[in-house]
Amino acid sequence: MRAAPALSLALAVVLPFSLQAQKAPIVPSPSEAPIMNQPVRFPPPPPGPQPVHPVAQPQPTVEPTMTTATPTEVAEFDFDAPAVDETSAAIGAAIDSLAAQFDPGDLSEFNAFLAQAPDGMTGGAVGQILYSHRHFARAAWFFGQDALADPSNASAQNNFAGLLQVVYETDPSIADQSWLTAIELAARSSAATDPGNAAAWNTLANALRLLGQYEEAVAAAERAVEIASAETLYWTNLARALDAAGHHDRAGRALSRAHALEANALPVRLSVSELRDAFTSYQTAQSNSCNINFNCQAQCPPSIIGQINYVTCEIENQSAQLACAEGRPHATSFDCREQLPEYGILIPGLNAGFSVMAPGVTIHFLFDNDGTIRTRGEVFGGFDRLGLYARGDGTYDPRNGFSFSNIGAGARVNILPRGLGGNTETDRLVGEWGHPPAHLELEQMFDGTPAVVNLETYNFGWISL
């Protein structure tokens, strides 16, 4: 059988379901009861047994290690692989216990499906589908089948240990104390078999913390962050292990490292709110490490509006700096770019650009500090009180060249009453520049969207249908 990719499972409260090379959605919190009692039906297996060809297990992706030293000093432990027979017996007992909770007929259907599954459809593949639908107990059962079939399959051992721990912590009504032995042995087997897999060490650290073996949990979590130092989740789990072991100062520093990676990530926010004994150390570390710079001077255009945005940018930068130092969520960037107006002209000095206007044609230019030039052009003409026009946007990017968008056309009817100056020389002159003082406009963009009818006065829209 082909090995399913390993999952990186964290706390029961927040469990990013990550394949070795990517992340997937977060598992909901324990307060949202997992679906355990709804039957899962698989399509009937194909007739006759299907050959299963072994496929090499994918190697874990090891993220580059940061140059900053880890903030903890932990004891060394030997994590030797447990005996295969002992591990298999514990997994088998846990699987039987899980199966006892299934609806009548489910177990025989699951076994029949695996016996005649098509090539590439392993227990781990089914387990990941069930996991995504919150059928945690059934997912653990399928992962356990792969772990039993191949004791050297580190991914299956890791996935089974992680999912069984989820079920143990989120559904106490069916949890069995014997599962703790299966969780520990499978997690130890995975880490010992594939010591370069950070996900396996993360799972082992969580399992050991659940078992109350806090110092060993710290050591396992340390190995996870040594292998994948850019993974926020592993730093928060290290902080939890350190806090459980009574190392509150070091837990706070580990939380600060997680904050530096993803300040607003859910594992960070949950850990900060729950590890109260580590909060003082966390704030101290934050006050010494926060260095937020939105680069306001460089990115805000040198125009009146741009400088107003610059002031706002600096205010937001300072607010983010203070929030970071206090360990609170904060903004991580500020976009100071100006946008092209939907109608009207750019005013030199007010906007970072200029407009060229003449009877029958209008072109606006807007310049960004990264060298991008954006334009909006319109050509128009007409007779008496009816005007026709075509419009479009263009962008010049130094890296990608020219591109065009928002192509469309329309018609404008001058509706200014004669008593208010309609049909006078001034009225006709303004109409030559494309925007009569008061008009109805019908516009159709060539992107498939419906036509729009606008009522405008002096370039100000009142009604759009």
FENDAZI-V154291 format. One record per helix or strand of 2 or more residues. SS is the DSSP state (hx for helix, st for strand). FROM is the first residue (numbers start at 0). TO is the last residue. If there is no record, write none. Layout:
ss,from,to
SS,FROM,TO
SS,FROM,TO
//
This chain:
ss,from,to
st,14,15
st,17,18
st,25,26
hx,83,98
hx,105,114
hx,122,131
hx,135,148
hx,153,169
hx,178,192
hx,197,209
hx,213,226
hx,231,243
hx,247,260
hx,265,273
hx,275,288
hx,295,298
hx,303,324
st,352,357
st,360,366
st,372,382
st,385,396
st,400,413
hx,417,419
hx,424,431
st,437,444
st,451,456
st,459,463
//
